[in-house]
Amino acid sequence: MIYLGIDGSISRVRLEGLRVAPVLYSIFRQLPLSYFDTFTHIALDSGAYPAWKEGKTVDFSYYKDMALRWHYQQPWEWIASDMAVDEPFDQMLDNCNKLRSMGLPAVPAYKQGSPLWQLEFLRDNFDHIGIGSTDSDTGGEHTRRWLDEVFDYVCDSEGYSTVKVHGFRLVSYYSDFPFYSCDSTTWAQRTLPDLRKRIPWAKESELMPHVISYYTRKEPCARLAKADQMQFALAS
C-alpha cells in the first residue's frame, strides 16, 4: 500500500480528492480537525523529517494527546514513534512503548546511518517497523545500497520479508524491495503538476482520481512476505 503524505499545507480541493486514498498525516503542519472523518485509510506521522530540516523537534506530549483524541473516532492504521531524525534509539523505543500502552498502533523506526544492531533488535521484537532515509535525494545509489543492507537483515533465506516494513519517503523503491507500505510526500509537487501538463484543460478536482490511480496501481515487490501477499490479494 502507498500512502500519500498530507499536512496543513495541502489545499482543500486536494484533500477532498483523497477521501478514498490511503493518507499519511504529518502533524508538523496541522490540518483542520474537521477533515479527519473523511479519510478511509489514515496513518499518523510525527513530521520528524520536515521538522529536522528546519532544526526543530516534535513535542511528544502533544503528539500523544492528538493521536489519542482521534484514534477512537477514526482509528489510525498505524502511527510513527520517532519525534526527531536524530532522536536516540532508546528514546524512540520508549515513545513507542508508551504509545502502545495507550492502545495506539505505534511502529518503531530505524534510521539510515544507525547501527545495524538496532535494526536487528526491531526485527526480532516487532512485527511492523518503519525505516527512513536521511538522504536529501532518496533516488540515488547511496539510498539503494542502504536498502540492500536493510533487507538483507529483515528477509529470510528465500528473500521474503519477515516483518512488515514501511518506507518513509521511499515510494520509488516500492516495487524493488519487499515493503509492506511506503509513502510519497512529493505527489502533490511532482505527480499532479505532471498530469496538469499532460491534461492542461482539466480542473484539479478532475486530476485527483488519476493521481490516486497512479499510486494504487503500483505493483508491490514479488518478495513481499507470503502472508502479506494474501492480504493484498484480499484487499484488491
Buried (B, 14 or more C-beta within 10 A) or exposed (E): BBBBBBBBEBEEEBBEBBEBBBBBBBBBBBBEEEBBEBBEBBBBBBBBBBBBEEEEBBEBEEBBEBBEEBBEEEEBBBBBBBBBBEBEBEBBBBBBEBBBEEEBBBBBBBBBEBEEEBBEBBBEEBEBBBBBBBBEEBEEEEBBEBBEEBBEBBBEEEEBBBBBBBBBBBBBBBEBBBBBBBBBBBBBEEBBEEBBEEEEEEEBEEBBEBBBEBBBEEEBBEBBBEEBBEBEEEEE
